[in-house]
Amino acid sequence: MSALHPIVSVTGSSGSGTTSVRNTFEQIFRREGVEAVFIEGDAFHAFDRAAMRAAEAREPTLSHFGERANLLAELEAVLREYAASGRGRTRHYVHDAEDAARFQAEPGTFTPWEPFSEGSDLLFYEGLHGALTNERVDIAGQADLKIGVVPVINLEWIQKLHRDKATRGYSIEAVTDVILRRMPDYVTTICPQFTNTDINFQRIPTVDTSNPFVARWIPTADESMVVIRFRDPKGIDFPYLISMIAGSFMSRANSVVIPGGKLDLAMQLILTPMILRLVERRRRLL
C-alpha cells in the first residue's frame, strides 16, 4: 500500500462483470481528471492459448483460476514496484480478432512487455487475483482499495455460458467442462479473496436461475438486486446512500441492498469519494 502511488484492484471470476466495473471506474477517472495506468489480469497468465491447451491435456484440473497457470509472484512484484516508485510494466493478452487488429498480434498470444506511462495518479488492476493472499503471495496487501464483483454462482454461470457461446463459439458442453475443471480453484483461490476485499458488489437475480445450463436469457438488471457489503462500514454515510438510491435498504449494519438497475449510480456515489481521497492524499504529498 502506498500513499504516493495508490493501487485499486477489482477482482472477480470469469463472467462476473468486472469489465463493467472497470468501465465505471474509467468514467470516474475521466470526469475527475485522474490519470490511471491499467493492468489486466490476463496479462499475467503463465501460458499463451496453445501452451495452455497443451498443459490442460497433461493436467486436467489446471485452470486460470489457480496459481499454477498464472505469474502471481511477478504480478505482486509489479504492484510492489509501482507502490514504491510509480513504475512497472504490463502487457496484453490478445483474446480475439478485434484485439488482434488493435495490437497487431495473433489471437491467443501476448503483446511484448511495456513500461507504464509516467506521471500516473494511481494503478488500476482488474482480473482474477486482485485480492489474493496466502503463504506464497500477498497481492491483497499491495492494494489500497479492493473491490469484489461477485454474482451468485448460478448467475455467474449463466453469464459465462452465454458469453462463451456468443463470443467464442463454444458449445454448452464445452463451457460446462470448463466450469467443472475450474471448480477446485474457484473454491480454494477465488472465493477466499472476497473476505479480503473492502467492498463487495453481489448481484442476485429475482427470477428463477435454478438450472443455469438451460437458461435462455441472462437476467436483466431490472430482474436483479445487488447486495453491497462494506468490510469496514466506518465513515460510510448509509442514510445518504439510501436517500439517493430509490428502492434501496439496509439488510445488515454493513450491507445495503439496491435495485440492479441502480448499480452504476451506487458505484459512482460510493467509489468517487474514495478515489478522490486516494488522489488528493497523493497530491498533497507531492
C-alpha positions in Angstrom: 0.0 0.0 0.0 1.3 3.4 -0.9 0.0 7.0 -0.2 2.1 8.3 -3.1 1.4 5.6 -5.6 -2.0 4.1 -4.7 -3.4 0.9 -6.2 -7.0 0.0 -6.8 -7.9 -3.6 -7.6 -11.2 -5.1 -8.9 -11.4 -8.9 -8.6 -14.0 -11.4 -9.7 -14.1 -14.6 -11.7 -14.7 -15.0 -15.4 -18.1 -13.7 -16.4 -18.7 -12.0 -13.1 -18.9 -8.5 -14.6 -15.6 -6.9 -13.6 -15.3 -5.3 -17.1 -18.5 -3.3 -16.4 -17.0 -2.2 -13.1 -13.8 -1.1 -15.0 -16.0 1.0 -17.3 -17.5 2.7 -14.3 -14.0 3.5 -12.9 -12.9 4.8 -16.3 -15.9 7.2 -16.2 -14.8 8.4 -12.7 -11.2 8.8 -13.8 -12.2 10.8 -16.9 -14.7 13.0 -15.0 -12.3 13.8 -12.1 -9.2 14.2 -14.2 -7.4 11.2 -12.7 -4.5 9.7 -14.7 -4.5 5.9 -14.3 -2.4 3.1 -15.6 -4.1 -0.3 -16.0 -3.2 -3.9 -15.5 -5.5 -6.6 -16.9 -5.2 -9.9 -15.0 -4.9 -11.8 -18.3 -1.6 -10.2 -18.9 -0.1 -12.3 -16.1 -1.3 -15.7 -17.4 1.6 -18.1 -17.5 0.7 -19.6 -20.9 -0.5 -18.5 -24.2 -3.6 -20.2 -25.6 -1.7 -23.0 -27.4 0.5 -23.7 -24.4 -2.4 -23.6 -22.0 -4.3 -26.3 -24.1 -1.2 -28.5 -24.1 -0.8 -28.0 -20.3 -4.5 -28.8 -19.7 -4.1 -32.0 -21.7 -1.4 -33.1 -19.2 -3.1 -31.7 -16.1 -6.9 -31.8 -16.5 -7.6 -29.7 -13.4 -5.3 -26.8 -14.5 -7.2 -23.5 -14.8 -6.7 -19.8 -15.0 -8.4 -19.5 -11.6 -5.5 -21.2 -9.9 -1.9 -20.2 -9.1 -0.2 -22.7 -11.4 -1.5 -21.1 -14.6 -0.5 -17.5 -13.6 2.5 -15.4 -12.9 1.3 -14.3 -9.5 4.7 -13.7 -7.9 5.5 -11.5 -10.9 2.2 -9.6 -10.5 2.9 -9.0 -6.8 6.4 -7.7 -7.7 5.0 -5.2 -10.3 2.5 -3.9 -7.8 5.2 -3.5 -5.2 7.4 -1.7 -7.7 4.5 0.6 -8.6 3.7 1.4 -4.9 7.4 2.2 -4.3 8.2 4.2 -7.4 5.2 4.7 -9.7 6.9 2.5 -12.3 6.2 -1.0 -13.6 5.3 -2.9 -16.7 2.5 -4.9 -18.2 1.4 -6.5 -21.5 -1.9 -7.5 -23.1 -3.4 -10.9 -23.8 -4.9 -11.0 -27.3 -8.3 -12.6 -27.0 -9.9 -12.3 -30.4 -9.8 -10.8 -33.9 -10.7 -7.4 -32.6 -7.7 -7.5 -30.2 -5.5 -8.9 -32.9 -6.3 -5.8 -35.1 -5.7 -3.5 -32.2 -2.4 -5.0 -31.1 -1.1 -6.4 -34.3 -0.7 -9.9 -32.8 -2.2 -13.3 -33.2 -5.3 -14.2 -31.0 -4.2 -16.3 -28.0 -0.8 -14.7 -27.7 0.7 -11.9 -25.6 2.0 -8.5 -26.7 5.5 -7.6 -25.6 6.0 -6.2 -22.0 5.9 -2.4 -21.9 6.6 0.1 -19.1 3.8 2.1 -17.6 3.4 5.7 -18.7 4.9 8.1 -16.2 3.1 10.6 -14.0 0.1 8.4 -13.2 -2.1 9.2 -10.2 -2.9 5.5 -9.5 -2.8 2.0 -10.8 -6.0 0.1 -11.6 -5.9 -3.7 -11.7 -8.9 -5.8 -13.0 -8.7 -9.6 -13.0 -9.0 -12.8 -11.1 -6.5 -12.3 -8.3 -6.6 -8.7 -7.1 -7.3 -9.6 -3.5 -5.3 -12.9 -3.2 -3.2 -13.6 -0.2 -1.7 -16.8 1.1 1.7 -18.2 2.2 3.2 -17.6 -1.2 1.9 -14.2 -2.4 0.3 -11.1 -0.9 -1.4 -9.3 -3.8 -4.1 -8.1 -1.5 -1.6 -6.3 0.7 -0.4 -4.1 -2.2 -3.8 -2.6 -2.9 -5.2 0.5 -1.2 -8.8 -0.2 -2.3 -10.1 -3.7 -3.2 -13.4 -4.2 -4.9 -15.1 -7.6 -5.3 -17.6 -8.4 -8.0 -19.5 -11.5 -7.0 -22.7 -12.6 -8.7 -24.4 -15.6 -7.1 -22.9 -18.7 -8.7 -25.8 -19.7 -10.9 -26.0 -16.2 -12.4 -22.2 -16.2 -12.9 -22.5 -19.5 -14.8 -25.4 -18.2 -16.9 -23.3 -15.1 -17.9 -20.3 -17.3 -18.7 -22.4 -19.7 -20.8 -23.9 -17.0 -22.8 -20.7 -15.0 -23.3 -18.6 -18.0 -24.3 -21.3 -19.3 -26.7 -21.7 -15.8 -28.3 -18.1 -14.6 -28.5 -16.1 -17.8 -28.6 -18.4 -20.2 -30.4 -18.3 -22.8 -27.5 -21.0 -25.4 -27.0 -22.8 -25.7 -23.7 -20.9 -28.9 -23.1 -17.6 -27.2 -23.7 -18.4 -24.4 -21.3 -19.7 -26.9 -18.7 -16.4 -28.8 -18.9 -14.5 -25.5 -18.3 -16.7 -24.8 -15.2 -16.1 -28.2 -13.8 -12.4 -28.1 -14.4 -12.2 -24.7 -12.7 -14.2 -25.6 -9.6 -11.4 -26.7 -7.3 -9.5 -23.5 -8.0 -12.7 -21.5 -7.7 -13.2 -22.8 -4.1 -9.6 -22.6 -3.0 -8.4 -19.4 -4.8 -11.3 -17.2 -6.0 -13.8 -17.4 -3.1 -11.3 -16.6 -0.2 -10.4 -13.3 -1.9 -13.9 -11.8 -1.2 -13.1 -11.9 2.5 -10.1 -9.6 1.8 -12.0 -7.0 -0.3 -13.1 -3.6 1.1 -16.4 -3.6 -0.8 -18.3 -6.4 -2.5 -21.0 -6.0 -5.1 -23.0 -9.2 -5.3 -25.7 -9.4 -7.9 -28.7 -11.6 -7.1 -31.4 -12.4 -9.7 -35.0 -12.2 -8.7 -36.1 -14.7 -11.4 -35.6 -18.5 -11.5 -32.0 -19.4 -12.3 -32.1 -22.9 -10.7 -30.7 -24.6 -13.8 -28.2 -22.2 -15.4 -27.4 -24.7 -18.1 -30.8 -24.3 -19.8 -31.4 -20.6 -19.1 -32.3 -18.9 -22.4 -31.6 -15.4 -21.2 -29.3 -13.6 -18.8 -31.4 -12.0 -16.1 -31.6 -8.2 -16.7 -30.6 -5.5 -14.3 -34.2 -4.9 -13.6 -34.6 -8.6 -12.7 -31.9 -8.4 -10.1 -30.9 -6.9 -6.8 -27.4 -6.0 -5.7 -26.0 -6.5 -2.2 -23.2 -4.1 -1.4 -21.1 -5.2 1.6 -18.6 -3.0 3.3 -15.8 -4.7 5.2 -15.4 -1.6 7.4 -18.6 0.5 7.5 -17.0 3.3 9.5 -17.3 6.5 7.6 -20.0 5.3 5.2 -23.0 7.6 5.1 -25.7 5.0 4.8 -28.6 7.4 5.2 -27.3 9.4 2.3 -27.0 6.3 0.1 -30.5 5.1 1.0 -31.9 8.6 0.2 -30.1 8.8 -3.1 -30.9 5.3 -4.4 -34.6 4.7 -4.8 -35.7 1.2 -3.6 -32.6 0.6 -1.5 -32.5 -0.6 2.1 -30.0 -1.9 4.7 -30.0 -5.6 5.3 -27.2 -5.6 7.9 -25.2 -3.0 9.7 -22.5 -3.2 6.9 -24.7 -4.0 3.9 -27.0 -2.1 1.5 -29.4 -3.8 -1.0 -30.2 -1.8 -4.2 -32.2 -2.5 -7.3 -29.9 -3.9 -10.0 -30.6 -1.0 -12.4 -29.1 1.4 -9.8 -25.7 -0.3 -9.7 -23.8 2.3 -11.8 -25.3 5.1 -9.7 -24.4 3.3 -6.5 -20.8 2.8 -7.7 -20.5 6.4 -8.7 -21.7 7.6 -5.3 -19.6 5.2 -3.3 -16.4 5.0 -5.2 -15.9 8.6 -6.4 -15.1 10.0 -2.9 -12.8 7.0 -2.2 -10.8 7.6 -5.4 -10.7 11.3 -4.7 -9.3 10.7 -1.2 -6.5 8.5 -2.6 -5.6 11.0 -5.3 -5.8 14.1 -3.0 -3.6 12.4 -0.4 -1.1 11.6 -3.2 -1.1 15.2 -4.5 -0.6 16.7 -1.0 2.5 14.5 -0.6 3.8 15.7 -4.0 
